[in-house]
Amino acid sequence: MSSVIRVRTIDPRGQRFGAGVSAITLVVGIALDLPVVAAVVGVALAVSAALGTQWFLFGRPWPSVRGALRLGAPLNPEPELGPRFAQALGAAFIAIGLALFATGATPWFWAPIAAVAGLQTLLAVSGYCLGCKLYGLHWFLPELFDRLVLRVPVEPRTSLRSPSAR
């Protein structure tokens, strides 16, 4: 028995736009040594991962930008699950950085936050989303993400019955 999940599709250009704005915000926070800026981005990523990309604070201006530039609908909309998983990973890395900050590990706490800024920049510039690719592998964490966030029922992939037991 397989479960079917209704998946919302998104404009990948909007995702790139939001990634660019959040990357710029993180770089400014790093340059000005303002961990609170990283915390704001982390919360925005966590909310979007939990509730859907339409709630991503840094991507909210995209529909207005798209309208002002008179861009049409996306030619290739994509499912939002990969980007949501990527945002959950980004939020987790920022949380790790902020935990390091709380323990006094300065300036090392900026390393995981800078990694998020770098990956957001990569997405904004090239369209390549590492977190989305990791989601596509469907290893343990994406399945856990699906169960917790999307409330997908657990389906066993292997049978633990003995071949002799019928």
N, C-alpha and C positions, 0 to 999 in steps of 0.2 A: 504494500500500500504506500503510495507516495503522496506527499502533501504538496498542494499548490499554493504558492505565495503570490499575492498580487503585489507587483513591484512598480513603484512610481518611477517614471523616467524623467530625466533632467536634461537641461541644455548644458553640454560640456563646456561651452564658452562661459557660461555663468559660473561654473565651478572653477574654471581657470581665473576668472575675474576675482572671485572671493579669495582664492588662494593668493593671488597677487597682493590684494589689499591686506590680508592678514600677514603675509610675509613682510611687507613694508612696515606694518605696525610692530612686528617682532623685532625687526632690525632697528627701528627707532628705540624700542625699549631696551635692547642690548646696548646700543650706542650711548644712551643716556643713563644706563645702569638703573633702570626702573623695573624691578621684578613685578610690580603691580600690573604693568602693561602685559607682561607674559601671562599673568593670572587671568586677565580679561579675555585674552585670546584663547587660553585653555578652557575657560568656562564656555565661550562661544562654540568652540569645537565640540565640547562634551554635550551641550544642549542639542547641537545639530546632529551629532551621532545618535543621540537617544531619541529625538523627536522627528528627525527628517531634515534634509538639506534646505528645505524652504525656510527653516528657522535659523540658518547660519547668518549671524549678524553682518559679517563682512561681505556676504553675497547678496544681501537684501537690495542694494542699489541696482543690481544688474538689470532687472526689467525696465527701469527708467533709462538706464544707459542704452540698452538695446533699442528702446523706443526712440530716444533722442538721435541715435545713429541710424535709425530706420533699417535695422537689421531684421531679417525675416526669422521665421521659426528655424530651429536647428535642423540641419539636414540629417544628422545622425544622433538622435537623442540616446542617452545611455541609462541603464538602470542605476538607481541611486545607492544600491547596497555597497558596492565597492568604495565609493566616496565616503559613505557613512562609516564604514570600517576604518578607512584611512584617517578620518577625523577622530575616531575613538583612539587610534594609535597616537595621533598627534597630541590629543588631550592627555593621554597617559604619559608621554614623554615630557610634556610641560609640567605635569604633576610631579614627576621624578625630579625635574630641575628645581621646582619650588620646594620639594622636600629636602633636597640638598642645601638649598638656601636657608631653610629653617634650622638645619643642623650646623650652619656656619661654614659650609664648604665653599667659600668664595675663593676665586672666581669660577670654580669648576661647575657650579650649578648652571652656568650659562651654556655648557656644552650640549646637553640634550635639547635645550630650547633653541640653540643655534641650528641643531640638526633639523628640527621641525621647520625653522625658517628656510633652511636650504632646500628641503624637500618641497615646501610650498612654492618657493621660487622656481624650482625645476618644473613643477606642474604648471605654474603660470606662464613660463617662457616656452616650454616645449609640449605641454599636454601630457607628459609622462607622469603617471601617479604610481609610485612604488607601493603605497598601501593598498591601492586598488588591485594591483597585480598580486599582492600577497593574499588578498581576499579571494582572488580567483583560484588560488591553489587549493582551497578548501581543506586546509589542515585544521588542527585542533582549535585554534583561536577563532577563525571565522565561524565554525560550528557553534562554539560557545556564544559568540556574538549573536548569531541567529536565534539561539534558544533564549538568551536573556533579553535582548532588545526587541526582536521580532516575534518572540514567543512561538517559535516554530517547534512543533512536537518532536521529541527525540525518536529517531528511527534507527534501530540497530543495523549496523552494516555487516556484521558477521554473526554467525550462529555459533553458540558455544555448546551445542549438543554433540555428543559423541556419535561418530558415524555408525556404531553398532546399535545405538539406542534408536528404535523406530517407533 
